[in-house]
Amino acid sequence: MVKLDETSLPGVGMRYDFDGKFGKRVGVITHRDGRRELFVSLREDPDSCAQSIVLDEKESEVVADLLGGSTVTRRMAQSMQDIEGLAMDWLPLADSTPYSGQPLGSAMMRTRTGASIVAVIRGGGAIPAPGPEFILRAGDTVVVVGTADGVTRAARLLNGDP
């Protein structure tokens, strides 16, 4: 029997992983917005990811079905995540974002999505609690907190899909 480890990732979702037969650690991170991140790491260092693939909700369902997964199990897991009511995600700003060179306040993020940008990662450093005058740049990664739906809407807004 394979021993599955479960780890809560507050504000992100859940991590499920196990030791594979051939020396690798295999796992899935379930993000609150429906994305799933498949990863492989070394058994000796499960926190160092050797490879990963990010799937959206629809792609995750296809892979789960191909692997013989149960739709009921997926729906139950999603319901359990929604109960907590808080989601957090790191959203990279694409080169095509309409907010590059614009002050953070121009996005009206909280008003339009219900989610808030609590930090910006730029050049390997973090800018915590940026104010509305903070200028965003393509390539920044924004840390967004809100409901799962709000975080999903924020990702769409930041990438030009209001």
C-alpha positions in Angstrom: 0.0 0.0 0.0 1.3 3.5 -0.9 1.4 5.9 2.0 0.0 9.3 0.9 1.2 12.3 2.9 -1.2 15.3 3.1 0.1 18.8 4.0 -2.1 21.8 4.4 -0.7 24.9 2.6 -2.5 27.8 4.3 -4.0 30.2 1.8 -2.8 28.0 -1.1 -4.5 24.6 -0.8 -3.2 21.1 -0.1 -0.1 19.1 -1.0 -0.4 15.4 -1.5 2.7 13.3 -2.1 4.2 9.8 -1.8 7.4 7.9 -2.3 7.4 6.3 -5.7 8.7 2.9 -6.4 11.7 4.1 -8.4 13.3 6.5 -5.9 11.3 9.7 -6.6 8.8 11.6 -4.5 5.6 12.3 -6.6 2.9 14.7 -5.6 0.2 17.1 -6.4 -0.5 20.6 -5.0 -4.2 21.5 -5.3 -4.6 25.3 -5.5 -7.8 26.9 -4.3 -8.5 28.3 -7.8 -8.7 24.8 -9.3 -5.2 24.5 -10.7 -3.2 21.4 -9.9 0.5 21.3 -9.9 2.1 17.9 -10.5 5.7 17.6 -9.2 8.5 15.1 -8.9 11.3 15.5 -6.3 14.1 13.4 -4.9 13.0 11.1 -2.0 15.8 12.5 0.1 14.7 16.1 -0.4 10.9 16.3 -0.9 10.9 20.1 -0.9 13.2 20.5 -3.9 11.2 20.1 -7.0 13.0 18.4 -9.9 10.1 18.9 -12.3 6.6 20.3 -12.3 3.6 20.7 -14.6 0.8 23.2 -13.8 -2.7 22.1 -15.0 -5.9 24.2 -15.0 -9.1 22.7 -13.6 -10.3 21.2 -16.9 -6.8 19.7 -17.7 -6.7 18.3 -14.2 -10.0 16.6 -14.7 -8.9 15.0 -17.9 -5.6 13.7 -16.4 -7.6 12.4 -13.3 -10.0 10.5 -15.6 -7.1 9.1 -17.6 -5.6 7.8 -14.4 -8.9 6.3 -13.2 -9.8 9.1 -10.7 -13.2 9.7 -9.4 -15.1 12.9 -10.1 -16.8 12.6 -6.7 -13.5 12.6 -4.9 -12.4 15.8 -6.8 -15.6 17.6 -6.0 -15.4 16.6 -2.3 -11.8 18.0 -2.2 -12.9 21.2 -3.8 -15.8 21.6 -1.4 -13.5 21.1 1.6 -11.1 23.8 0.3 -14.0 26.3 -0.2 -15.0 25.9 3.5 -11.9 27.7 4.7 -12.9 30.7 2.6 -9.4 32.2 2.0 -7.2 31.8 -1.0 -3.8 33.1 -1.8 -1.8 32.8 -5.0 1.3 34.1 -6.7 0.3 35.6 -10.1 3.1 36.4 -12.6 2.4 39.5 -14.7 2.7 38.6 -18.4 4.4 40.9 -20.9 1.0 41.6 -22.3 -0.5 42.9 -19.0 -2.3 46.2 -19.5 -1.0 47.3 -16.1 2.7 47.3 -16.9 4.0 50.8 -16.1 0.7 51.7 -14.3 0.2 52.4 -10.6 -1.3 49.4 -8.7 -4.4 51.6 -7.8 -5.3 51.9 -11.5 -6.3 48.2 -11.5 -8.9 48.8 -8.8 -8.3 45.2 -7.8 -10.2 45.0 -4.5 -13.2 46.9 -6.0 -13.4 44.8 -9.1 -12.5 41.3 -7.8 -12.7 41.3 -4.0 -9.1 40.2 -3.8 -6.1 42.3 -2.6 -2.5 42.4 -3.7 -0.5 42.0 -0.5 3.0 41.9 -1.9 4.9 42.1 -5.2 8.0 39.9 -6.0 10.4 41.7 -8.2 14.0 40.9 -9.0 14.2 38.2 -6.3 13.0 40.6 -3.6 9.6 41.2 -2.0 7.8 44.5 -1.7 5.2 43.9 1.1 2.0 45.9 1.2 2.5 48.0 -1.9 0.5 51.2 -1.9 -1.8 52.3 -4.8 1.0 54.5 -6.2 3.3 51.5 -6.6 4.2 51.0 -10.3 3.7 47.5 -11.7 6.0 45.9 -14.3 5.6 43.0 -16.6 7.6 40.2 -15.0 6.5 41.1 -11.5 4.8 38.4 -9.5 1.9 39.7 -7.4 0.8 37.9 -4.2 -3.0 38.0 -4.1 -5.3 37.2 -1.2 -9.1 36.8 -1.3 -11.8 34.2 -2.0 -10.9 31.5 -4.5 -13.2 33.1 -7.0 -11.7 36.6 -6.3 -8.2 35.3 -6.8 -9.3 33.7 -10.1 -10.9 37.0 -11.2 -7.7 38.9 -10.2 -5.6 36.6 -12.4 -7.9 37.3 -15.4 -8.0 41.1 -14.7 -4.2 41.4 -14.4 -3.7 39.6 -17.7 -6.2 41.8 -19.6 -9.3 39.7 -19.4 -11.8 41.8 -17.3 
